[in-house]
Amino acid sequence: MKNIDNTFMSFDKSYHEAKIVYFGCPFDGTASFKKGALLGPEEIRTASFGLETYSPYLKMDLEDDTKIIDVGDLNLQVMSLDDVLNEIKSFTQNILTDNKVPFMVGGEHLVTLPVAEAVFEKYPDLQVIHLDAHMDLRNDYEGDKLSHATVMRRIYDLVGPKRIYQFGIRSGTKEEFNFSDKYCIPNLFNLEKMADLTSQIGEKPIYVTIDLDVLDPSIFSGTGTQEPGGITFNEMIEGIKNLKGLNIVGADIVELAPNLDLSGVSTACACKVVRELALIISDNLRGYING
């Protein structure tokens, strides 16, 4: 595991002490519209220095025993697509071998696939919580099976039917919506039914993937495929609160393209989503460890 000097806020535990490993995957090689998501991990890390460690939403602080270490970004810039995916999966496998939780920041949404593959290998009864503007359930996109537009279909191929809980979706082909109705658990347009997750999933292992374009582009324009009609930031916070107590064994946040919002508002939103999700995962882990 590599380390860097400019860690995300107070993610400064030693690797041995940490329970959660935070790392970046700067890649947007299959982005189908506007590129820039490969810049996301670095911009989130840089902008985090202006963000308080305390969350008034959760009444938790990263300076408390958050058990998280930031180990930097993977170097994916000169690799083929297959090598990129293999590198991410291998890195994640090492984290899981050390009995830690991978927390990845992208990058485009395809980088979720190798992380989820590695987590699924360790937890074969894995459930997936998917926040997104788009279904991402195409079997192929312009002939390619591996794309940010097909990532959830490839994850479905892993986990099987009725294990993917989708929230905030408002865009996709007719075929994708029909597939989701039959094989996934779709919740369109908002996050309201996230309140039911505890009763639906219980203590089963969960992977959380948040595509930040689930947020409305009026507050989050810095993403490659903007989709009007999204959720507000406060709705995002309420959704994250509904993850409290769940057995989260892996997570990611993807699709910030900071070059598409020079105001920095999108990056600021992304930083806060990272902070809130990190705190929830850490608090949940504390409950499972002590329980």
C-alpha positions in Angstrom: 0.0 0.0 0.0 1.3 3.4 -0.9 0.7 6.6 1.1 0.8 10.3 0.4 1.5 13.4 2.3 -1.7 15.4 1.5 -4.3 13.1 3.1 -8.1 13.7 2.9 -8.8 16.0 5.9 -8.0 14.0 9.0 -7.7 10.5 7.4 -4.3 10.2 9.0 -4.5 6.8 10.8 -1.7 4.3 10.3 -2.6 1.5 7.9 -2.5 -1.0 10.7 -5.0 1.0 12.8 -7.4 1.8 10.0 -10.5 -0.2 9.3 -11.4 1.8 6.1 -9.1 2.4 3.2 -9.8 5.5 1.1 -8.3 5.6 -2.4 -8.8 7.3 -5.7 -9.3 5.9 -9.2 -8.6 8.8 -11.7 -10.0 7.3 -14.9 -12.6 8.4 -17.4 -11.6 6.3 -20.5 -15.2 5.2 -21.4 -17.0 8.5 -20.6 -19.6 8.8 -23.4 -20.1 12.6 -23.3 -18.0 15.1 -21.4 -14.8 14.0 -19.8 -13.0 15.2 -16.7 -14.0 12.6 -14.0 -10.3 11.5 -13.9 -9.7 14.9 -12.1 -12.2 14.2 -9.4 -10.1 12.4 -6.8 -7.4 15.0 -6.7 -9.8 17.9 -6.6 -11.8 16.4 -3.8 -8.6 15.9 -1.8 -7.4 19.4 -2.5 -10.8 21.0 -1.7 -11.1 19.0 1.5 -8.6 21.3 3.3 -11.3 24.0 3.4 -13.9 21.6 4.9 -14.5 21.2 8.6 -14.1 17.7 10.0 -17.3 18.0 12.0 -20.7 17.1 10.4 -23.6 19.0 12.0 -25.9 16.7 10.0 -24.7 13.5 11.7 -23.2 15.1 14.9 -20.0 13.2 14.2 -16.4 14.3 13.7 -13.7 12.8 11.5 -11.2 13.7 14.3 -13.0 11.2 16.5 -12.0 7.5 16.0 -13.0 7.3 12.4 -10.5 4.4 11.6 -9.9 5.7 8.0 -6.7 6.1 6.1 -6.2 7.8 2.7 -3.6 5.9 0.7 -3.7 8.1 -2.3 -4.6 7.5 -6.0 -3.8 4.7 -8.3 -1.7 5.5 -11.3 -4.0 4.5 -14.1 -3.1 7.0 -16.8 -0.9 4.9 -19.2 -2.8 1.6 -18.9 -5.2 -0.2 -21.3 -8.8 -0.6 -20.1 -8.3 -4.2 -19.1 -5.1 -3.3 -17.1 -7.0 -0.4 -15.4 -9.7 -2.8 -14.2 -7.3 -5.5 -13.2 -5.2 -2.9 -11.2 -8.2 -1.6 -9.3 -9.4 -5.1 -8.5 -6.0 -6.3 -7.3 -5.7 -3.2 -5.1 -9.1 -3.8 -3.6 -8.4 -7.5 -3.0 -5.4 -6.5 -1.0 -7.5 -4.2 1.2 -10.1 -7.0 1.7 -7.4 -9.5 2.5 -6.3 -7.2 5.4 -10.0 -7.3 6.6 -10.5 -3.6 5.8 -13.3 -1.8 4.0 -12.5 -0.3 0.5 -13.8 3.3 0.0 -13.0 4.4 -3.5 -13.5 7.8 -5.2 -13.6 8.1 -9.0 -13.4 8.6 -11.8 -16.2 7.5 -14.0 -18.7 4.9 -12.9 -17.0 1.9 -14.6 -14.3 2.0 -11.9 -17.0 0.7 -9.6 -17.0 -2.7 -11.3 -13.6 -4.1 -10.3 -14.1 -2.9 -6.7 -17.5 -4.6 -6.5 -16.1 -7.7 -8.1 -13.4 -8.0 -5.4 -16.0 -7.3 -2.6 -18.4 -9.9 -4.1 -15.7 -12.5 -4.1 -15.4 -12.1 -0.3 -19.1 -11.5 0.4 -21.2 -13.7 -2.1 -24.5 -12.6 -0.6 -23.6 -9.0 -1.3 -26.5 -6.4 -1.7 -25.9 -3.2 -3.8 -27.3 0.2 -3.1 -27.1 2.4 -6.2 -27.7 6.1 -6.3 -27.7 7.6 -9.8 -29.5 9.7 -12.4 -29.1 6.8 -14.9 -29.9 3.1 -14.9 -26.5 2.1 -16.2 -28.1 -1.3 -17.1 -27.4 -1.4 -20.8 -26.0 -4.8 -21.9 -23.6 -2.9 -24.2 -23.0 0.7 -25.2 -22.1 1.2 -28.9 -20.9 -2.4 -28.9 -18.8 -2.2 -25.7 -19.7 -4.4 -22.8 -17.5 -2.4 -20.5 -18.6 1.2 -20.1 -19.9 3.6 -17.5 -23.3 3.1 -19.2 -23.1 -0.7 -18.6 -21.6 -0.9 -15.1 -24.7 -1.9 -13.2 -25.5 -4.5 -15.7 -22.1 -6.1 -15.2 -22.6 -5.9 -11.4 -26.0 -7.5 -11.9 -24.2 -10.3 -13.7 -22.2 -10.8 -10.5 -24.9 -10.5 -7.8 -28.0 -11.7 -9.5 -31.7 -10.7 -9.3 -33.2 -8.5 -6.7 -30.0 -7.5 -5.1 -29.5 -4.1 -6.6 -31.5 -1.3 -4.9 -31.7 1.7 -7.2 -32.5 5.3 -6.1 -32.9 8.7 -7.8 -33.0 7.1 -11.3 -34.6 9.4 -13.9 -32.9 8.4 -17.2 -32.3 5.3 -19.3 -33.6 3.3 -22.3 -37.0 1.6 -22.2 -35.2 -1.7 -22.1 -33.2 -0.6 -19.0 -36.3 0.4 -17.1 -38.0 -2.9 -18.0 -34.9 -4.8 -16.9 -34.8 -3.0 -13.7 -38.5 -3.6 -13.0 -37.9 -7.3 -13.5 -34.5 -7.9 -11.9 -33.6 -5.0 -9.7 -35.4 -3.0 -7.0 -35.9 0.4 -8.6 -37.0 3.6 -6.8 -37.3 6.3 -9.3 -36.7 10.1 -9.0 -35.9 10.3 -5.3 -34.4 8.6 -2.2 -37.5 8.4 -0.1 -37.6 4.6 0.1 -34.1 4.5 1.5 -35.8 4.7 4.8 -36.9 1.0 4.2 -33.4 -0.4 3.7 -32.8 -1.6 7.2 -36.0 -3.7 7.2 -35.3 -4.9 3.6 -31.6 -5.9 3.9 -31.0 -6.4 7.6 -27.4 -7.4 8.4 -26.5 -8.6 4.9 -23.3 -7.2 3.5 -23.8 -4.1 1.4 -21.9 -2.2 -1.3 -22.9 1.4 -1.8 -22.2 3.2 -5.1 -23.1 6.9 -5.4 -22.9 8.5 -8.9 -23.0 12.2 -8.0 -25.1 13.0 -11.0 -28.0 11.8 -8.9 -27.9 15.4 -7.6 -29.7 18.0 -9.7 -27.4 19.8 -12.1 -28.6 23.2 -10.8 -26.4 22.4 -7.7 -24.1 19.8 -9.3 -23.1 20.8 -12.8 -19.6 19.3 -12.6 -20.4 15.9 -14.1 -20.2 14.4 -17.6 -23.8 13.5 -18.2 -26.0 16.1 -16.5 -29.6 15.1 -16.0 -32.3 17.6 -14.9 -34.8 16.6 -12.2 -32.3 15.4 -9.6 -32.3 15.4 -5.8 -31.2 18.3 -3.6 -28.2 18.2 -1.4 -30.3 18.0 1.7 -32.1 15.0 0.2 -28.7 13.4 -0.4 -27.8 13.9 3.3 -31.1 12.3 4.4 -30.4 9.4 2.1 -27.0 8.9 3.7 -28.5 9.1 7.1 -30.7 6.1 6.2 -27.5 4.0 5.7 -26.9 4.2 9.5 -26.6 0.8 11.1 -26.2 -1.1 7.8 -23.3 -3.6 7.2 -21.4 -1.6 4.6 -18.4 -3.6 3.4 -17.5 -1.4 0.4 -18.4 1.9 -1.1 -17.6 4.4 -3.8 -18.4 7.9 -4.9 -17.9 8.7 -8.6 -18.5 11.0 -11.6 -17.3 14.4 -10.3 -15.8 16.2 -13.3 -14.5 19.4 -11.7 -13.4 21.0 -14.9 -17.1 21.3 -15.9 -17.9 23.5 -12.9 -15.2 26.1 -12.4 -17.2 27.7 -9.6 -16.1 24.8 -7.4 -19.6 24.2 -6.1 -19.8 20.7 -7.4 -16.4 19.8 -5.8 -17.6 21.3 -2.5 -20.8 19.1 -2.7 -18.7 16.0 -3.5 -16.4 16.7 -0.5 -19.4 16.8 1.9 -20.8 13.6 0.5 -17.5 11.9 1.0 -17.3 13.2 4.6 -20.9 12.1 5.5 -20.5 8.6 3.9 -17.1 8.1 5.6 -18.6 9.0 9.0 -21.6 6.7 8.5 -19.4 3.7 7.4 -17.0 4.3 10.3 -19.9 4.6 12.8 -21.5 1.4 11.4 -18.3 -0.5 11.7 -17.9 0.6 15.3 -21.3 -0.9 16.0 -20.5 -4.2 14.2 -17.1 -4.5 15.9 -18.5 -3.8 19.3 -21.6 -5.8 18.7 
